[in-house]
Amino acid sequence: MKIAIVIPTVNLKTDHYKNCIKSIKAHTVNEYRIITELNDWEGFSVPTNKGIRTALKDEKVEVIVICNDDMILGPGWDEEIIKPFYKDQRIGMVGVQARQSLKNIIYCPFFLVAIPTTAMRKIGLLDERFWAGSEDVDWCHRLQQQGGTIAVNRNVKFVHLTNKTMKQHFKDRKGFDKHLKEQSKLLKNKLKNEKVK
């Protein structure tokens, strides 16, 4: 199975990005291609969507992995993250963690998730109104609305150097927290409007 690993990043020269790439090259078993998209202060969704579009043009790619540039992936990570797809074709995404958000929406944070190209084409790209934060909740919600399911595989080996990327955008934690609240409010309004329709 060929996978496309989409990595949005602000800077190709950071140690965490370089170490992410090294870990992919050292520990990926399946055929793969890395698609790095430079984030020119466009947030997370815009560069990630650019990478997804590139991946969808490759007819050999069956699974798209969205991966933060501050991830260190361990041996056999790819075998584990795609394993659930072989067991149940209804699964539209596999993540490494599960969380609960507004309206009891179950979602997987998009720092490391695998999505079949069939599901991506059906559900669509990330909503670019979300700069960074809540785009994962929104996408998972849309998936589940259309009958797709989410799987979590906690056997995937990885280390997440949490918020290395976001610290390049925000000077302090206070600014980051304020941004997340704004994104949550945007999601709440979107869900509210959806209910009205």
N, C-alpha and C positions, 0 to 999 in steps of 0.2 A: 504494500500500500504506500503510495507516495503522499507525503504531507508537505504543506507549505507553512513555514513558520514566519508569521508576521510580527515584526518588532518595531514599534514606533520609538524613536529616540530623539533627544535634543542634541546630543553630541556623540559623534562616533569615537571620540578620543578618550572618553571616560573609562576608568578602570573597570567599573561595573559592567559597562557594555561589552568591553573586550573579553571579560571573564565569562559573560553570558554566551558569547559566540564560541569561545573555547570549549565550554561545557557541552554545547550542542554538537560540535564537531567530534568531541571525544566520546560522547555517550549515546548518540542517536543510531538506532539499529536499522530503521526503515529508510527507504529512499526519501530524500528530502531536498527542499530548497529553502534558503533563507531570503526573506523579503524585508529589507530594512527601509523604513520610511522616516526621513528626517522631519521632526516636529518643529516647524518654524513658528512656535508659540501659538499653534492652532488648537492646542488641547490634545485629547486622546482620540476622540472619535474620528476626526478628519484624517490624520495620517494613517490610522488603523484601517479606515475604509479604503484609502488609496491602496494599501497593501492587499486588502481582500479582493479588490477589483483585479489587481494583477494576478493574484492566485486563481481567480475564477476563469481567467483567460487560458490557463494551462489545463488542457483536457485530461492530463494524467493525474492531476491532483484530486484526491478523494476526501482529504481532511485538511481543514485550515486550523492551525494552532495560533491563537493570539497569545503573545508572550511579552511581558514587561522586560525592559532592558536591564533590570536589576535582579533577574532570576539566574540562579546557578542550578543547572539541571543535572541529575544524577544518572547512574547507569540504568539503562533500560526504561528511562522515563517515558519514551514514546510508545513502547510496547504496552505499558500499563495504561496510559491515558486513552489509547484507542481500543483497548480490550473490550469495554462494555458494548461497543458498536457491533461486535461479532455476535453478541448474545441477544440483543434486542434492537430491531430496526426502527422501533418507535423513538429511540433515544436521539434527541436532536442536539445534545451537547453533553460533554463530560468535563467536569471541573475537579479541582483538588480540595475545595472547601465548599460548604453550603452555608448560606446565611438566610435570614428572614428580614424582609423590608416592609415598607408601607403596604397596607391591605393584605398582610400575611403572604406577600409574594416570596416564594422560595427562589433564590438565585445563587449563582456561583460568581465570585469576583473575577473580573477579566484579567487578572495578572497572569493566569495560566489556564486556558480552556481550549478544548478541541471541539470543532464543529464540522460535521460533514458538509461538503459542498452542496449536497441536495437540500439540506436544512437552511443553509445560508441563502440559497437562491429563493427558497420558499418564504422565509421570514423577512429577508431583506437586510440591508446594511444597518450599522449602528446609527441611531438618531443623532445627527450632528448638532442639534440644539443643546445637547449635553456636552459641555466643554471637557470636563473630566470628573466623573462621579455620577452615578445613577444610570449611565448608559448601559451597564451590565444588567441592572435590575429591569430596565425597560425592555431590553432584548429578550431576557428570559421570560418576562411576562408575555410578550408577543408570541414566543415559542409555545408556551403552555396554553395560551388562548386558542392556538391552532392545533391543539391535540398532541403536541410534542412533549417529551419528558426529559428530565435532567437526571444525569447520573453523577455520582461522586466516587472517585477512586482515590482513597487515601494511601494507596500503596505506591503512588508516584513519588519518586525521590527528587527532592528539590530543596533549595534554600532561597528564601525571598529576603533580599536586603531592603526591607520595607521602606517605601517612600523616598528612595534615593532619587528617583526621577522627579517626583513632585517637589522636592526641596530645591530643585533648580528653577522652579517657577515661583515659589513662595518664600519670602524672607524668614517667616517664622510660622510656628504652629497655629497661632491665632488667625493668621490670614488664610491658612489652609482650611481650618475648621469653618471659617466664615464662608468660604467657597463651597464646601460640602453642604452647608445648610441651604445655600442658594440653589444648588443642584437638586437637593431633596424637595425644595419648594416647587421647582420646575416640574419634577416628576409628579408631585401631588396634583398640580394643576392639570397636567396631561391626563392623568387617570380620572380626574373629576370630569373633564370635558368628554372623555371617552364614555363615561357612564351616562352623561346627558344624551349623547348621540344614540 
